[in-house]
Amino acid sequence: MSLMLPSAPPSDARLTDVLPSCYASLGVEDLTNRLGLPEASAVVLVLVDGLGLLNLNDSLGHAPFLRSRVGAAQRMSTVFPSTTAVALASLATGELPGTHGILGYRIRNPQTGNIINQLSGLTDVADLDSWLGVPTLHEHAHDAGKRSTIVGLPRFEKSPLTRVVHAGARYVGANNLADRVERVCAEVSTGTDFVMLYIPELDQIAHAQGVTSMAWLAALEEVDGALRTLVASVPRGVQVYLTADHGVLDVPASRHRDVASVEWSLTGAPVVGGEPRALQIFSDEGQPREARADIALADGDREAWKALLAEDAWVVAPEDLVAAGLWGSLTEEVRLRAGELIVVARRDDAFYDARTPGVDSRKMVGQHGGLSERELIVPWMRLTAHSD
């Protein structure tokens, strides 16, 4: 299969650089400070889910505090697929998806053969502690004597994904954003070295109403005010940085594309996983896979997807993502989690399985997961003043 993927949009930094640089600035040896961060007594990392750099630039009139800092912002590339579970794992480990093994929103559990949701379906994994292919950087920092805390919504504290990607860090929950800011300040004031503030509200509103909606802009105003308060409240010497896991693209219903319809005359019963902007196609579901040779779509099905979606999508194999530098390495075990084909939207489309027309994701306005600049480029901003 020939490689037809585009080059990733240029940026000076990658999401995988963030935690190594943060911990290196705190004195953790043997980690590389690729972002050139100054030494700090403590670091606060604000991760705003769904706040792509282009989304932010379009809405700076609603974010006066961030507008005052955006001139010094760097373009940063997130990972592919540009989706939360994958990005959180890459942030936590400093590795690309092929190394840590979280390859998309819905991927295969090789032990059961089930296609599982990484945000809520990891209960299907018997050995959860080995699901992430490498240790987290929080664990590495803990071994070096550093204390780390994640501040987020209480409902995420006991989730399997939190256990996986935040291993080595303490979790503190608060529903209200202002309360989360207070928790962050309390953590650094009591000696915690690294605190990550997770803000999911913008992404949630974007999915429901879009990134151009009044609700999204109002939420951005709230986030902006909370960040102003945070920076004014942390002790001198604490550095506060902001980034995001991905950007968001509004996709109207008129841009929904149905795939895998009965008219395609597919020979088996392929399962559509991944996400609407980056599908992963599996030959079946529910059969444990014990060898890579067992994974195979019928040749006719492969050709059907390639021919019928050629104008609208790049249809590639996982190995093509490795060759393009998007997935890093790909071990035998991790390869078993991936779809046999990856379908990546070329334009502003979202793909759905035509055999299941009632899925909830069809109601989403804001989408992400693909390779567009709007989805891939996120901000990297130092929020504390350079004199701090």
C-alpha positions as CSV (number, residue, x, y, z in Angstrom):
1,M,0.0,0.0,0.0
2,S,1.5,3.3,-1.0
3,L,1.9,6.0,1.5
4,M,-0.3,9.0,0.8
5,L,-0.5,10.8,4.1
6,P,0.3,14.5,4.3
7,S,3.2,15.9,6.2
8,A,2.3,17.0,9.7
9,P,1.9,20.8,10.1
10,P,5.2,22.4,11.2
11,S,5.8,23.3,14.8
12,D,8.8,23.9,17.0
13,A,7.5,21.6,19.8
14,R,5.6,18.4,20.4
15,L,3.2,17.4,23.1
16,T,5.6,14.5,24.0
17,D,8.2,17.2,24.9
18,V,6.1,18.7,27.7
19,L,6.5,16.4,30.7
20,P,10.2,15.6,30.2
21,S,10.8,19.4,30.0
22,C,8.7,20.2,33.0
23,Y,10.3,17.5,35.2
24,A,13.8,18.4,33.9
25,S,13.1,22.0,35.0
26,L,12.4,20.7,38.5
27,G,15.7,19.0,38.6
28,V,14.9,15.4,37.6
29,E,18.0,14.2,36.0
30,D,18.2,12.1,32.8
31,L,15.2,13.9,31.2
32,T,15.7,16.3,28.3
33,N,14.4,19.8,28.6
34,R,13.7,20.2,24.9
35,L,11.4,23.2,25.5
36,G,14.1,25.1,27.3
37,L,12.1,25.7,30.4
38,P,13.7,27.7,33.3
39,E,14.4,26.2,36.6
40,A,11.3,26.3,38.9
41,S,10.4,25.6,42.5
42,A,7.2,24.0,41.2
43,V,5.4,23.6,37.9
44,V,1.7,23.9,37.1
45,L,0.6,22.6,33.8
46,V,-2.8,23.6,32.6
47,L,-4.3,21.2,30.0
48,V,-7.4,22.6,28.4
49,D,-9.1,19.8,26.5
50,G,-9.9,20.8,23.0
51,L,-8.3,24.3,23.0
52,G,-6.4,24.1,19.6
53,L,-4.3,27.1,18.8
54,L,-6.5,28.0,15.8
55,N,-9.6,27.8,18.0
56,L,-8.0,30.1,20.5
57,N,-6.8,32.6,17.9
58,D,-10.3,32.8,16.5
59,S,-11.7,33.7,19.9
60,L,-9.1,35.9,21.6
61,G,-11.7,38.7,22.0
62,H,-13.3,36.4,24.7
63,A,-10.0,35.7,26.4
64,P,-8.2,38.9,27.4
65,F,-5.7,37.2,29.8
66,L,-4.7,34.6,27.2
67,R,-4.5,37.4,24.6
68,S,-1.9,39.2,26.7
69,R,0.2,36.0,26.6
70,V,-0.5,34.6,23.1
71,G,2.2,36.7,21.5
72,A,4.9,34.5,23.1
73,A,3.0,31.3,22.4
74,Q,4.6,28.4,20.5
75,R,2.9,26.2,18.0
76,M,2.9,22.6,19.4
77,S,2.0,19.4,17.6
78,T,-0.2,16.9,19.3
79,V,-0.3,13.3,18.3
80,F,-2.3,11.2,15.8
81,P,-5.1,10.3,16.3
82,S,-5.7,13.8,17.7
83,T,-8.0,12.6,20.4
84,T,-8.0,12.8,24.2
85,A,-7.0,9.3,25.3
86,V,-4.1,9.1,22.9
87,A,-2.9,12.5,23.7
88,L,-3.1,12.0,27.5
89,A,-1.1,8.8,27.2
90,S,1.5,10.5,25.0
91,L,1.7,13.4,27.4
92,A,2.1,11.1,30.4
93,T,4.9,9.0,28.8
94,G,6.6,11.3,26.4
95,E,6.2,8.6,23.7
96,L,4.2,8.3,20.5
97,P,1.2,6.0,20.3
98,G,2.9,3.0,18.8
99,T,5.1,2.8,21.9
100,H,2.6,3.4,24.7
101,G,-0.2,1.4,22.9
102,I,-3.2,3.7,23.2
103,L,-3.9,4.0,19.5
104,G,-7.3,5.6,19.3
105,Y,-10.7,6.1,20.8
106,R,-11.9,2.6,20.0
107,I,-9.3,-0.1,19.5
108,R,-8.9,-3.8,20.0
109,N,-8.2,-5.6,23.2
110,P,-6.1,-8.5,21.9
111,Q,-6.9,-10.7,24.9
112,T,-10.7,-10.6,24.3
113,G,-10.9,-9.5,20.7
114,N,-13.4,-6.8,21.8
115,I,-13.2,-3.3,20.3
116,I,-13.2,-1.1,23.4
117,N,-13.6,2.6,24.2
118,Q,-10.4,3.9,25.8
119,L,-12.3,6.5,27.8
120,S,-14.8,4.2,29.4
121,G,-14.2,0.7,28.2
122,L,-10.9,-0.3,29.8
123,T,-12.8,-2.5,32.3
124,D,-12.5,-5.1,29.5
125,V,-8.7,-5.2,30.2
126,A,-7.7,-7.8,32.8
127,D,-4.2,-6.6,33.4
128,L,-4.8,-2.8,33.4
129,D,-1.3,-2.0,34.9
130,S,0.3,-3.4,31.7
131,W,-2.0,-1.7,29.2
132,L,0.3,1.3,28.9
133,G,3.4,-0.1,27.2
134,V,5.9,2.1,29.2
135,P,6.0,3.7,32.7
136,T,4.6,7.2,33.0
137,L,6.9,10.2,33.6
138,H,5.0,10.8,36.9
139,E,6.3,7.4,38.1
140,H,9.9,8.3,36.9
141,A,9.7,11.6,38.8
142,H,8.3,9.9,41.9
143,D,11.4,7.6,41.9
144,A,13.5,10.8,41.8
145,G,11.7,12.2,44.9
146,K,9.2,14.5,43.2
147,R,5.6,14.7,44.2
148,S,2.9,15.1,41.4
149,T,-0.8,15.8,41.6
150,I,-3.6,15.8,38.9
151,V,-6.5,18.2,39.6
152,G,-9.6,17.4,37.7
153,L,-13.2,16.4,37.9
154,P,-14.1,14.0,40.7
155,R,-15.9,11.6,38.4
156,F,-12.6,10.9,36.6
157,E,-10.7,9.9,39.7
158,K,-11.6,6.2,39.8
159,S,-11.7,5.7,36.0
160,P,-9.4,3.0,34.5
161,L,-8.0,5.6,32.1
162,T,-6.9,7.8,35.0
163,R,-5.3,4.8,36.7
164,V,-3.4,4.1,33.5
165,V,-2.2,7.6,32.3
166,H,-1.8,9.3,35.7
167,A,0.0,6.4,37.4
168,G,2.6,7.9,39.9
169,A,0.5,11.0,40.6
170,R,-2.0,11.8,43.3
171,Y,-5.5,12.8,42.1
172,V,-7.6,15.6,43.6
173,G,-11.1,16.3,42.3
174,A,-13.3,19.4,42.3
175,N,-16.4,20.0,40.1
176,N,-16.2,23.8,39.9
177,L,-13.3,25.3,37.9
178,A,-12.7,28.0,40.6
179,D,-12.5,25.2,43.2
180,R,-10.0,23.3,41.0
181,V,-7.8,26.5,40.8
182,E,-7.9,26.7,44.6
183,R,-6.9,23.0,44.8
184,V,-3.9,23.7,42.5
185,C,-2.8,26.6,44.7
186,A,-3.1,24.5,47.8
187,E,-1.0,21.7,46.3
188,V,1.9,24.0,45.4
189,S,1.8,25.8,48.7
190,T,2.2,22.5,50.5
191,G,5.2,21.4,48.6
192,T,3.9,19.4,45.6
193,D,6.4,19.8,42.8
194,F,4.2,19.2,39.7
195,V,0.5,19.9,39.4
196,M,-1.6,19.4,36.3
197,L,-4.9,21.2,36.1
198,Y,-7.2,19.4,33.7
199,I,-10.1,21.5,32.2
200,P,-12.5,19.4,30.1
201,E,-15.4,21.8,29.8
202,L,-14.5,23.4,26.5
203,D,-14.2,20.0,24.7
204,Q,-17.5,18.9,26.2
205,I,-19.3,22.0,24.9
206,A,-17.6,21.8,21.5
207,H,-18.9,18.3,21.0
208,A,-22.4,19.3,21.9
209,Q,-22.7,22.8,20.3
210,G,-19.5,23.5,18.4
211,V,-16.5,25.8,18.9
212,T,-18.3,28.8,17.3
213,S,-21.3,28.6,19.7
214,M,-22.0,31.2,22.3
215,A,-21.8,28.5,25.0
216,W,-18.2,27.7,24.0
217,L,-17.2,31.3,24.0
218,A,-18.8,31.8,27.4
219,A,-16.9,28.8,28.7
220,L,-13.7,30.2,27.3
221,E,-14.3,33.5,29.1
222,E,-14.7,31.5,32.4
223,V,-11.4,29.6,31.7
224,D,-9.6,32.8,30.9
225,G,-10.7,34.4,34.2
226,A,-9.7,31.3,36.1
227,L,-6.3,31.3,34.6
228,R,-5.8,34.9,35.5
229,T,-6.7,34.1,39.1
230,L,-4.4,31.0,39.1
231,V,-1.3,33.0,37.9
232,A,-2.0,35.8,40.4
233,S,-2.3,33.2,43.2
234,V,0.7,30.9,42.9
235,P,3.8,31.6,44.9
236,R,6.8,33.3,43.3
237,G,9.1,30.8,41.5
238,V,6.2,28.6,40.5
239,Q,5.9,28.4,36.7
240,V,2.5,28.0,35.0
241,Y,2.2,26.7,31.5
242,L,-0.7,26.0,29.2
243,T,-1.3,23.5,26.4
244,A,-4.1,21.3,25.0
245,D,-4.5,17.7,23.8
246,H,-6.0,18.6,20.4
247,G,-8.0,21.2,18.6
248,V,-11.6,21.0,17.4
249,L,-13.2,21.2,14.0
250,D,-17.0,21.8,13.6
251,V,-18.5,19.3,11.2
252,P,-22.1,19.9,10.1
253,A,-24.4,16.9,9.5
254,S,-24.1,17.6,5.7
255,R,-20.5,16.5,6.0
256,H,-21.2,13.1,7.5
257,R,-20.1,10.3,5.3
258,D,-21.6,6.8,5.7
259,V,-19.2,3.9,5.2
260,A,-19.4,0.1,5.3
261,S,-22.9,0.1,3.9
262,V,-24.5,-3.2,2.6
263,E,-24.2,-1.8,-1.0
264,W,-20.4,-2.1,-0.7
265,S,-20.8,-5.9,-0.8
266,L,-18.3,-6.5,2.0
267,T,-17.5,-10.2,2.4
268,G,-17.3,-10.4,6.2
269,A,-18.6,-8.4,9.1
270,P,-15.9,-5.7,9.6
271,V,-16.1,-3.6,12.7
272,V,-15.6,0.2,12.5
273,G,-13.6,1.6,15.4
274,G,-11.3,4.6,15.9
275,E,-13.1,7.9,15.7
276,P,-15.2,9.6,13.0
277,R,-12.2,11.6,11.7
278,A,-9.8,8.7,11.8
279,L,-11.6,5.3,11.5
280,Q,-9.9,2.0,12.3
281,I,-11.3,-0.9,10.4
282,F,-11.2,-4.4,12.1
283,S,-12.0,-7.7,10.4
284,D,-14.2,-8.9,13.3
285,E,-14.8,-8.6,17.0
286,G,-14.9,-10.9,20.0
287,Q,-12.2,-13.4,18.8
288,P,-8.9,-13.2,20.8
289,R,-5.9,-12.6,18.5
290,E,-2.8,-14.5,19.4
291,A,-0.6,-13.8,16.3
292,R,-0.4,-11.0,13.9
293,A,-0.9,-13.4,11.0
294,D,-4.4,-14.0,12.2
295,I,-5.4,-10.4,11.5
296,A,-6.7,-10.0,8.0
297,L,-9.4,-8.2,6.2
298,A,-10.5,-9.8,3.0
299,D,-8.6,-8.4,0.0
300,G,-11.9,-7.3,-1.5
301,D,-12.9,-5.4,1.5
302,R,-9.5,-3.6,1.6
303,E,-9.9,-2.6,-2.0
304,A,-13.5,-1.5,-1.5
305,W,-12.5,1.0,1.2
306,K,-9.6,2.3,-0.8
307,A,-11.6,2.7,-4.0
308,L,-14.8,4.1,-2.5
309,L,-13.1,6.6,-0.2
310,A,-10.1,7.6,-2.3
311,E,-11.4,11.1,-2.9
312,D,-12.4,11.7,0.7
313,A,-9.8,9.9,2.9
314,W,-6.4,8.5,3.1
315,V,-6.8,4.7,3.5
316,V,-3.6,3.3,5.0
317,A,-2.2,0.5,7.1
318,P,-0.8,0.9,10.6
319,E,2.7,0.4,9.2
320,D,2.2,3.5,7.0
321,L,1.6,5.6,10.2
322,V,4.9,4.3,11.5
323,A,6.7,5.2,8.2
324,A,5.2,8.7,8.4
325,G,6.6,9.2,11.9
326,L,3.1,9.4,13.4
327,W,3.2,6.3,15.6
328,G,6.9,5.8,16.3
329,S,7.6,2.1,16.7
330,L,5.0,-0.6,16.7
331,T,5.5,-3.7,18.7
332,E,3.9,-7.0,17.9
333,E,1.6,-6.7,20.9
334,V,0.6,-3.1,20.1
335,R,0.0,-3.9,16.4
336,L,-2.7,-6.4,17.6
337,R,-4.7,-3.4,19.0
338,A,-4.8,-1.5,15.7
339,G,-7.3,-1.7,12.9
340,E,-6.2,-3.4,9.8
341,L,-7.0,-0.2,7.9
342,I,-6.9,3.4,9.1
343,V,-9.3,5.8,7.3
344,V,-8.2,9.5,7.8
345,A,-10.5,12.3,6.5
346,R,-8.9,14.5,3.9
347,R,-11.3,17.3,4.3
348,D,-13.9,18.5,6.9
349,D,-15.8,15.2,6.9
350,A,-16.8,12.7,9.7
351,F,-17.2,9.1,8.8
352,Y,-19.8,6.8,10.3
353,D,-20.8,3.1,10.0
354,A,-23.8,3.1,7.8
355,R,-25.0,-0.1,9.5
356,T,-25.5,1.7,12.8
357,P,-27.2,5.0,11.9
358,G,-28.4,5.8,15.5
359,V,-25.0,6.2,17.2
360,D,-24.8,9.1,19.6
361,S,-21.6,10.4,18.0
362,R,-23.6,11.5,15.0
363,K,-25.0,14.2,17.2
364,M,-21.6,15.8,17.8
365,V,-20.9,19.1,16.2
366,G,-17.2,19.5,17.3
367,Q,-15.0,16.7,16.0
368,H,-11.3,15.8,16.2
369,G,-9.0,12.9,15.6
370,G,-7.7,13.8,12.1
371,L,-4.6,15.4,10.6
372,S,-5.8,18.9,9.9
373,E,-3.9,21.8,11.3
374,R,-6.9,22.8,13.3
375,E,-6.9,19.5,15.1
376,L,-3.2,18.9,15.4
377,I,-1.7,22.3,16.4
378,V,-2.1,23.3,20.1
379,P,-0.7,26.2,22.0
380,W,2.3,26.1,24.3
381,M,2.2,29.1,26.5
382,R,4.1,30.3,29.6
383,L,1.4,32.1,31.7
384,T,3.6,33.4,34.4
385,A,5.6,36.6,33.7
386,H,9.2,36.1,32.7
387,S,10.3,38.1,35.8
388,D,8.8,35.5,38.1
